Amino acid sequence: MTKKESKAAKLDAEGISLKSVSLWQITWRRLFRRKSAIIGMVILGILVLIALTAQWIAPYDPFQVLIGIEPVKQRQAPCIHLLGCPEDQPEHIMGIDGNVRDQFSRLLYGTRLSLVIGLSTVSFAIVIGTVLGALSGYFGGWVDTVIMRVMDVLLAFPSLLLAIAIVTVLGPGLVNALLAIGIVSIPSYARVVRSSVITVREMDFVSATRAMGGNSYEILFKRILPNALTPLIVQGTLGIATAILDAAALSFLGLGAQPPTPEWGSMLGSERNQVFTAPHLVFYPGLAIMLTVLSFNLLGDGLRDALDPRLAHTSG
C-alpha cells in the first residue's frame, strides 16, 4: 500500500480522520456536517435558554391577572411600540389572553414545561422499554413471547387514544398525562432494544465473554446493551417530539395540564373558539409547539445519519 493509499484508508466516507478518534467524536463531527441537524440544535438551544431564563426575561408573572393593574382588556391584540402601538398603551408583544394575562410571559414559561414533559416521559419509557426489550432479546423463549405479546397488545391501540383512556381512568392532570404518554411509548423502545440485542448477542466478543465464564448480568448489561443503544438514542430523540405533541393534545382536550398552568396545549384549548376573533392566542402557542417538535425531528434525523455510516453518502 502506498503512502497516499494509507492516508486515505484512515478517512471515513466523509473525509473524517479515523486516527486516534473515538466513535462519539466521529459521530459529533458527522452530526455537525448536517445542516438540518445544526438548525435543529440551534432551535433547541434557544428553547433551552428560554426555559432556563424564563423568570428573568418574562415581563410579567404567568399567573398574574392584569385587570386593575394596567389599562388592558380581555383578548387584547399584540401591542409593540416600535411597530406603531400608542405609547400610552401598555406593551404586550403577544397580546392578552382570555383571562387578562400576558400571553408572552405564559408562552415563555410554557417552554420550560414542554421540555420537561418531553424529557421526563421519554426517560421513563426508555428505562422501562430498555429493560423489557433487553430481557426479551437476550433470554428469548417464553420470556420473549410474554413480553412481546404484551407490547403487541399496547401497539394494537392508537397511542393517543390509549393515552386518553389511561388518563380517563387515572383522572385528568399533568402527572397522569405524563404517565399515560410514557406507558404508550414503552413498546416502541422495547422493540428497538430487543432487535439490537438479538443482533449483538451473536457477535464474537459476546461469545468470548460467555466462554470466559461471564454471567448473564455481565454479558447483557456490560457487553450487549452498551453496543445496542445506537438506535435507541435516535428513537428517543424523535420520541421527545411525539411526547410533546401528545401532551399538548391531552391538554387541549382538558385531560393534561389544568388551568392556570402555562402549557401550550392548554393555552390552545382554552382559546380554540377565538381562532377568528383573536387569532394571536392560537397562533403563538401553535408556532411554539411546531418549532419545538421540528427541532427534535431535525436533530433526530441528523443523529440517525451520523450514527449509521451506511447513510453517510446520501446525507447533506
Secondary structure, 3 states (H helix, E strand, C coil): CCHHHHHHHCECCCCCECCCCCHHHHHHHHHCCCHHHHHHHHHHHHHHHHHHHHHHHCCCCCCCCCCCCCCCCCCCCCECHHHCCCCCCCCECCCECCCCCEHHHHHHHHHHHHHHHHHHHHHHHHHHHHHHHHHHHHHCHHHHHHHHHHHHHHHCCCHHHHHHHHHHHHCCCHHHHHHHHHHHHHHHHHHHHHHHHHHHCCCHHHHHHHHCCCCHHHHHHHHHHHHCCHHHHHHHHHHHHHHHHHHHHHHHCCCCCCCCCCCHHHHHHHCHHHCCCCCHHHHHHHHHHHHHHHHHHHHHHHHHHHHCHHHHHHCC
